[in-house]
Amino acid sequence: MEKILLALDPQNMNMNTIDFACYLSRLTCSRLTGVFLEDLLAGERPVIRTLEGASYLDSRVVPDSPEGEEKRGITEENIRSFKVACDCRGVQTLVHRDRGVPATEIVEESRFADVIVVDAETSFTKRNELLPGRFIKDVLVDSECPVIIAPYSFDSIDDIIFSYNGEKSSVFAIRQFTYLFPELRPKKAIVVSVRNDGEEALEEQFKMKEWMRNHYDEVEYVVLKGEPSDQLFGFLLEKKNGIVVMGAYGRDMLSRFFKPSHARLIIKTVNLPIFIAHC
Amino acid sequence: MKKILLTFEGGNFPQETLEFVRCLNTLSPVLLTAAFVPEVDYAHLMSQSGGIAGAAYIPQVADEDEVIERNSALLEEFCREHVIQHVVRTDRLDFALPSIRKEARFADLMALSSRHFFENINDVQPNSYMKEILHSVECPVLLLPEKSDLPGSIILAYDGTPSSIYAIKQFAYLFPELSDIPAHLVFVSGKNDEPFPDATLVEELAGQHFKDLHLVKLNMPPYDFFNDWITGKENPWLVTGSYGRSELSQLFSKSFIAGMIRGHKIPVFIAHT
């Protein structure tokens, strides 16, 4: 049983993400905690207000203003639909309503959670951002528990694709995923490593294989040659019904992997859940 | 199946730690990785003192290979008798600590004796080797006193910091079999009016992993906590975090965990990010 958080924008909820989070909850017999992140500093279109004769630009939504009222209505409605949706899927729920700066709020919650599920398109801004937005990047970098980016649409998990480069963080991500989802042990594990120089130390390969054998029944090893993010992307393109597990090698690696030209493609085209953990 | 790393330093044969691994194996099957490492890490000695000082005593084992062969045979026999899956690494390198670190990256847990770990270097624990290992290995460490048993209660040391939560999570992931055992989430505070940090949230998390969970706030100095409160529990295991080198050494200097290690009293599970 785990504590699974689902980060939701109360103004813009995605049913596919709820569907995926419910799958994880059922898989691990866990309750699903919906965290509704109410943005107090919402980037609304600024309005001109007048106070004691002086005009000023105001971008806040005052709670009892008509805009605030409308927002509250949508939030209440979405919380209701979230509960109904989970009920229909046989998942117990809990609702947290966090008001403040969304990324900060969810990072604070992450300390007390086993895993966070987010929708790649959550952005809390009306600006047209490249995927993934600022919110997702902040959560990936600062979260104190692993994060799963939900796929665009989801059927099942048949394969687990581990992206492995021999470094601390990739081993850490593989271990955390395995501990969190022991139920997926019978599934096929595919360990993908991309090399653009020489061979990996034999000794290390051997230790890695020993560990994998102990935790998964069927393991396949794939070695690709070339530039890591291009090769990995090419490999993932052909995959269906899997989950990708990767370590976040600090902010640098993440931003390279999610470089604008790639990220949109990965999230839109690959359509696989991505599990990211960093130590 | 958990992969547990156990080190054999030079000629040492950690019988009591093996006994404990046997207990764990009855709980859920383990793969024991036994790594034979040299008794002295010359690289480490060099870096500590900027050269091997004249006064540094480096014990010589007459024929280390022979001792290792004997110990390896003993280990094989022990594992066969108790049906423990195992692998033995005898390809010793010159540098003990780097090879332990490498092994630990690919292990779920490292078990080590809180008395005997490199006791030839310094028998006042935690010695510099133990501190170094505790702070640098990438998997959780279980420090074991001479006689250890499976836990009758689990003490989760909590102070509201990310590292204490991290340790609790790692323990829960590694030992889901222990979820029925009474767990005490303890916040030790010297002040009366200090509130339990994030009580609801931490209860929500820990409650998912431990079925019999109690939140306890104790107003007492750490010394009393370790000497009276913990020892009053039945077969307790202590779960604690440490964060980076400075905090770890602070804990040691305040004789927080160090007292436990020195007293060889109870098993201590330490995990850090």
Interface residues (C-beta under 8 A of the other chain):
Chain A: M1 E2 K3 S30 R31 T33 L94 E109 R111 F112 A113 D114 E144 C145 K168 V171 F172 R175 Q176 Y179 L180 P182 E203 E204 K207 M208 E210 W211 N214 H215 C279
Chain B: M1 K2 K3 L31 T33 V87 K102 E103 R105 F106 A107 D108 E138 C139 P162 I165 Y166 K169 Q170 Y173 L174 P176 D198 L201 V202 E204 L205 Q208 H209 T273
